[in-house]
Amino acid sequence: MTPASERLGLAQMASAMVLSGTLGVFVLESGQSAWNVVFFRCLFGALSLFLYCWARGLLKPGLFTAKTLALTLVAGAALVMNWVLLFSAYRLASISLATAVYNVQPFFLIGLGVLFLGERPSRGKLAWSVVAFAGLLLVLRLTETHGAGGQTYLAGLLLGLGAAALYGITAVIVKRLKGIPPQVLALSQVTLGAVMLLPMADFNALPAAPLQWAYLVALGLVHTCLMYILMYSAIQKLPTTSTAALSFIYPAVAIMLDLLVYGHRMEPVQVVGVAMIFVAAAGVSLNWTWRLPGRRPRAV
């Protein structure tokens, strides 16, 4: 890998994560239900990804076997429902807290790896999991102890957790789909999403303002097609540690925009909880190790 290639990869990954961080604002400003938002994201994303894959010559016969196609569709269904839950969580709990809860994904991946792949997590990953769980308990603290407001807030955070679990399922399955261009996988999944959500889309509640349509189109063209192209291109150029580190741009941008655009402020105890989740997720993603104070490694 040349320094120029690595610099390009860093720029591509950082750009993809910044775009990902703006997702919540586009979802809310579209004024549409989560079902409609995801349907149009899949529809516009599928059209643009098809043109990209066709232009790059990626649509070759024989890419899928019956087994890999079935796995792709299961992963796609989980990914699409993950978007529905996450976008619903934005409205119920705020972009900041839904994003924070959604970032427990690495720990669902650890659990799924144990259950289905026979993996044995290290003591360090188990320790980071405890830290993340403690942070999650702080984030789940209701801002209103009585009334419907607290229940709505809690429902939003639980939807965020459900979205993280579904994303973990997608990631575990995609690991087994080697040899298929990731852009083609994304195209297959969003095409499935458009078909799957067509019965749920409410065409009687379509946006009247051109700006709201612009948000929906951008969710497909920019936040799906362009973002996936940038992200997958970066992953091919960068080591895993770099992509993992840059992925934390996404929640940072989301939380900052939630404050600037909507004025949502977290309570101090929730700020601590979010910080614990992010530090724990970074510890797992970047393979940080735990060392006891004053303890030195033995000489070999």
Salt bridges, closest charged atoms under 4 A:
ASP258 OD1 - HIS264 ND1 2.90
GLU267 OE1 - ARG141 NH1 2.14
